[in-house]
C-alpha cells in the first residue's frame, strides 16, 4: 500500500489534499505495526508527504507520530 501511495504522490501530490485526514489515519494505524520495516516505510512516506504538502499534511500527522513512537521502549 505504501509503495502504491508513493507512486500516486509522484504522479500528483495534490490528489492527497482532499483526503489528508483519512490518509493520515491509515498511516497512523500502519505506523503502530511492530514490524520495523513497516515503520520505516510509513515514516519515509509521511516525511515525503509533509515536505510535498507542508500546509496540508502537518496538522494531520499526530497519529502517525504516536504510532511510530509506541514501540520505542523495547
Order of alpha helices (4+ residues) and beta strands (2+ residues): alpha-alpha-alpha-alpha-alpha
